[in-house]
Amino acid sequence: MGLKKLRELLTTTTEPEVIESEIYQSLIDAVKANLVVAPLVGLRIGSQSIPGTSIDVDLQDKNILTVQSLSEGQEIPLTKETVSTFNVKPLKYGLRLAITREMMEDSKFDMLAHQLDETGYQMARKLDSLLVAQIEAGDSSASNTVSGGTALVTTNITTAMNNLETNDYAPSDLILHPNVVADVRNIDTFVEADKAGITDPSKGLIGTIFGMRVHVTSQATANYAYVLDRRHALLLAEKRPITVERFDEVQRDLTGAAITARWGVRYLRDAANAVITTT
């Protein structure tokens, strides 16, 4: 709306609802949590690789093949690698939204488009929460939990990193719940290091610590922090990616969409995850 038109409305009308309908042409979005976990998935299995309802994933066992010292003429021993297998079954997730034709006609913005955007965010948010749960499951399996005190300290982080490194993993990412972000910001070492680090709030990245990318998300469990090797930490089997199907209910004068996905999530290598708990 042009400045001249706005001035005319403000000076010639006494009806506030007229001014309101001319000025506010879009819905103010709600605050959204940073979604950072899905991009850290180490192994993604697409629908074409899942011919049935589930998939068996084979993992080579570590250090099974051994090299031995041999004397002259000694028979070379026969060894073979072993494989561990687990099954992942994608489950269906989704929701349906419906909007009356009157809402479409009378709304000051594209109601359906906006709700589709919000639905896409909520689906991504659900996936992040599922993956966080698997970080914790992998940590529990490997007994990599680091119990902190009332605040996150440097020793907690280095201990979690060491838990991964003793199993030959390389810590790549540190995920923080907002409750522990202040602890990190108050550690002098990181305050100085951050001056040469990276700040990109749009991606939830607040810097680097000991070479790890640092992310903040409220999708984490309250007061928790996670250290992981992104190459080996998480698996996503996506039988159906996020799919949108439009529909109309003529008898109720509704239009809408059904949004679904079929995901199977699991930790990939349990020792590639560590959890730091604080109170």
C-alpha positions as CSV (number, residue, x, y, z in Angstrom):
1,M,0.0,0.0,0.0
2,G,1.4,3.4,-1.0
3,L,2.1,6.1,1.6
4,K,-0.5,8.4,0.0
5,K,-3.2,5.8,0.3
6,L,-2.2,5.2,4.0
7,R,-2.4,8.9,4.7
8,E,-5.9,9.1,3.1
9,L,-7.1,6.2,5.3
10,L,-5.7,7.8,8.5
11,T,-7.2,11.2,7.8
12,T,-10.5,10.4,6.1
13,T,-12.0,7.4,7.9
14,T,-13.2,7.0,11.5
15,E,-13.6,3.2,11.2
16,P,-10.5,1.5,12.8
17,E,-11.4,-1.9,11.3
18,V,-11.0,-0.4,7.8
19,I,-7.5,0.8,8.6
20,E,-6.7,-2.5,10.2
21,S,-7.7,-4.5,7.1
22,E,-5.6,-2.3,4.9
23,I,-2.5,-2.4,7.0
24,Y,-2.2,-6.0,8.3
25,Q,-2.1,-8.3,5.3
26,S,-0.1,-11.2,6.7
27,L,-0.1,-13.4,9.8
28,I,2.8,-12.8,12.3
29,D,4.5,-16.2,12.6
30,A,5.0,-17.9,16.0
31,V,8.5,-18.3,17.3
32,K,10.1,-21.5,16.0
33,A,12.7,-23.8,17.5
34,N,16.0,-24.3,15.8
35,L,15.9,-27.6,14.0
36,V,19.5,-28.9,13.8
37,V,19.6,-32.7,14.2
38,A,18.2,-34.0,10.9
39,P,21.2,-32.5,8.9
40,L,23.6,-34.5,11.2
41,V,22.2,-37.9,10.1
42,G,25.1,-40.1,9.0
43,L,23.2,-42.7,7.0
44,R,20.0,-42.0,5.0
45,I,18.2,-44.9,3.4
46,G,15.7,-43.9,0.7
47,S,12.4,-45.6,-0.2
48,Q,13.9,-47.4,-3.2
49,S,16.2,-49.3,-0.8
50,I,13.3,-50.4,1.4
51,P,11.3,-52.8,-0.7
52,G,9.2,-54.1,2.1
53,T,7.9,-52.8,5.4
54,S,11.3,-52.8,7.1
55,I,15.0,-53.1,6.4
56,D,17.9,-55.0,7.9
57,V,21.0,-53.0,8.4
58,D,24.3,-54.8,8.5
59,L,27.2,-53.3,10.4
60,Q,30.7,-54.6,10.2
61,D,32.0,-55.6,13.6
62,K,35.2,-53.7,14.7
63,N,38.7,-55.2,14.8
64,I,37.6,-58.8,14.0
65,L,40.3,-59.4,11.4
66,T,43.7,-59.8,13.2
67,V,47.1,-59.7,11.7
68,Q,49.6,-62.2,13.3
69,S,53.3,-62.7,13.2
70,L,54.2,-65.8,11.2
71,S,57.3,-68.0,11.3
72,E,58.8,-69.4,8.1
73,G,56.6,-72.1,6.6
74,Q,53.8,-71.6,9.1
75,E,50.3,-72.0,7.8
76,I,48.6,-68.6,7.4
77,P,45.6,-68.6,9.8
78,L,42.1,-68.2,8.3
79,T,40.1,-65.4,9.7
80,K,36.8,-63.7,8.5
81,E,34.9,-60.6,9.5
82,T,31.6,-60.7,11.3
83,V,28.6,-58.6,10.9
84,S,25.9,-57.4,13.4
85,T,22.4,-56.8,12.1
86,F,19.5,-54.7,13.3
87,N,16.1,-54.1,11.8
88,V,14.5,-50.7,11.2
89,K,10.7,-50.4,10.5
90,P,9.5,-47.0,9.3
91,L,6.4,-45.8,11.0
92,K,3.8,-43.4,9.6
93,Y,3.5,-39.8,10.9
94,G,1.2,-37.1,9.8
95,L,-1.6,-34.7,10.3
96,R,-4.5,-33.3,8.3
97,L,-5.6,-29.7,8.0
98,A,-8.9,-28.4,6.7
99,I,-10.0,-24.8,6.0
100,T,-13.5,-23.6,5.2
101,R,-14.1,-21.9,1.9
102,E,-15.3,-18.8,3.8
103,M,-11.9,-18.7,5.6
104,M,-10.2,-18.8,2.2
105,E,-12.4,-16.1,0.8
106,D,-12.3,-13.8,3.8
107,S,-8.8,-14.2,5.0
108,K,-6.3,-11.3,4.6
109,F,-3.6,-13.8,3.6
110,D,-3.2,-17.1,1.9
111,M,-4.5,-19.3,4.8
112,L,-3.8,-22.6,3.1
113,A,-0.3,-21.8,2.0
114,H,0.6,-20.5,5.5
115,Q,-0.8,-23.6,7.2
116,L,1.1,-25.8,4.8
117,D,4.3,-24.0,5.7
118,E,3.5,-24.4,9.4
119,T,2.7,-28.1,8.9
120,G,6.0,-28.7,7.1
121,Y,7.9,-27.1,10.1
122,Q,6.0,-29.3,12.6
123,M,6.8,-32.5,10.6
124,A,10.5,-31.5,10.6
125,R,10.2,-30.7,14.3
126,K,8.8,-34.2,14.9
127,L,11.7,-35.8,13.0
128,D,14.3,-33.8,15.1
129,S,12.7,-35.0,18.3
130,L,12.8,-38.6,17.1
131,L,16.5,-38.3,16.3
132,V,17.3,-36.7,19.7
133,A,15.7,-39.7,21.4
134,Q,18.0,-42.0,19.4
135,I,21.1,-40.0,20.4
136,E,20.1,-40.7,24.0
137,A,19.3,-44.4,23.2
138,G,22.7,-44.8,21.6
139,D,24.4,-43.2,24.5
140,S,22.6,-45.4,27.0
141,S,23.7,-48.5,25.1
142,A,27.3,-47.5,25.1
143,S,27.3,-46.1,28.7
144,N,28.7,-42.8,27.5
145,T,26.7,-40.6,29.8
146,V,28.7,-37.8,31.6
147,S,27.0,-36.6,34.8
148,G,27.6,-32.9,35.3
149,G,26.7,-30.7,38.2
150,T,24.5,-27.6,38.3
151,A,26.3,-26.2,35.3
152,L,28.1,-27.5,32.2
153,V,31.9,-27.2,32.6
154,T,34.8,-27.8,30.3
155,T,35.6,-31.1,31.9
156,N,32.2,-32.4,31.1
157,I,32.7,-31.7,27.4
158,T,36.2,-33.1,27.2
159,T,35.1,-36.3,29.0
160,A,32.3,-36.8,26.6
161,M,34.7,-36.3,23.7
162,N,37.1,-38.8,25.2
163,N,34.3,-41.4,25.5
164,L,34.0,-41.2,21.7
165,E,37.7,-41.0,21.0
166,T,38.5,-44.1,23.0
167,N,36.3,-46.0,20.6
168,D,38.0,-44.4,17.6
169,Y,35.2,-41.9,16.8
170,A,35.9,-38.2,16.0
171,P,33.6,-35.8,17.9
172,S,32.1,-33.5,15.2
173,D,29.1,-31.8,16.8
174,L,28.0,-30.5,20.2
175,I,24.2,-29.9,20.6
176,L,23.1,-27.8,23.6
177,H,19.7,-27.3,25.2
178,P,19.1,-23.6,25.8
179,N,19.3,-24.1,29.5
180,V,23.0,-25.0,29.3
181,V,24.0,-22.4,26.7
182,A,24.6,-19.7,29.4
183,D,27.0,-22.1,31.1
184,V,29.1,-22.3,27.9
185,R,28.9,-18.5,27.3
186,N,30.2,-18.0,30.8
187,I,33.3,-20.1,30.4
188,D,36.2,-17.7,29.8
189,T,38.0,-20.1,27.4
190,F,35.1,-20.1,25.0
191,V,34.4,-16.4,25.4
192,E,37.9,-15.8,24.0
193,A,37.7,-18.6,21.4
194,D,34.4,-17.4,20.1
195,K,36.0,-14.1,19.0
196,A,37.6,-16.1,16.2
197,G,34.7,-18.5,15.8
198,I,31.5,-18.5,13.7
199,T,28.2,-16.9,14.7
200,D,25.2,-17.8,12.6
201,P,22.0,-17.7,14.7
202,S,19.8,-18.6,11.7
203,K,21.4,-22.0,11.7
204,G,21.5,-22.4,15.5
205,L,25.3,-22.4,15.3
206,I,27.0,-20.3,18.0
207,G,30.6,-21.2,17.4
208,T,33.1,-24.0,17.5
209,I,34.5,-25.7,20.6
210,F,37.5,-28.0,20.4
211,G,36.8,-28.3,16.6
212,M,33.2,-29.3,17.1
213,R,30.3,-27.3,15.5
214,V,28.0,-26.1,18.3
215,H,24.2,-26.1,17.9
216,V,21.4,-24.9,20.1
217,T,17.9,-26.3,20.0
218,S,15.0,-26.6,22.5
219,Q,14.3,-30.1,20.9
220,A,17.0,-31.4,23.2
221,T,16.1,-32.7,26.6
222,A,16.2,-29.9,29.2
223,N,19.6,-29.4,30.7
224,Y,21.2,-31.9,28.3
225,A,24.1,-31.6,25.9
226,Y,25.1,-34.1,23.3
227,V,28.5,-34.9,21.6
228,L,28.4,-37.0,18.5
229,D,30.4,-38.2,15.5
230,R,27.9,-37.3,12.7
231,R,29.4,-39.9,10.3
232,H,28.3,-42.8,12.6
233,A,25.8,-41.5,15.1
234,L,22.3,-41.7,13.4
235,L,20.3,-43.5,10.8
236,L,17.2,-42.4,9.0
237,A,15.2,-44.9,6.9
238,E,12.7,-42.8,4.9
239,K,10.1,-45.1,3.3
240,R,8.0,-42.1,2.4
241,P,9.3,-38.5,2.4
242,I,7.1,-35.7,3.5
243,T,4.1,-35.9,1.1
244,V,1.3,-33.5,0.7
245,E,-2.1,-34.5,-0.8
246,R,-4.8,-31.9,-1.4
247,F,-8.4,-32.8,-0.9
248,D,-11.8,-31.1,-1.0
249,E,-14.9,-32.0,1.1
250,V,-17.7,-30.6,-1.0
251,Q,-20.5,-31.5,1.4
252,R,-18.8,-29.5,4.1
253,D,-17.4,-26.8,1.8
254,L,-13.8,-27.5,3.0
255,T,-10.5,-27.6,1.3
256,G,-7.4,-29.0,2.9
257,A,-4.4,-31.3,2.8
258,A,-3.1,-34.5,4.4
259,I,0.6,-34.4,5.2
260,T,2.3,-37.7,5.9
261,A,5.7,-39.4,6.1
262,R,7.1,-42.8,6.9
263,W,10.3,-42.7,9.0
264,G,12.4,-45.2,10.8
265,V,15.1,-43.7,13.0
266,R,17.8,-45.4,15.0
267,Y,21.3,-44.7,16.4
268,L,23.8,-46.2,14.0
269,R,26.8,-46.9,16.2
270,D,26.0,-46.5,19.9
271,A,29.5,-45.4,21.0
272,A,29.4,-42.5,18.5
273,N,27.0,-40.7,20.8
274,A,27.5,-39.2,24.3
275,V,25.2,-37.3,26.6
276,I,26.1,-34.8,29.2
277,T,23.5,-34.2,31.9
278,T,23.3,-31.2,34.3
279,T,20.9,-30.2,36.9
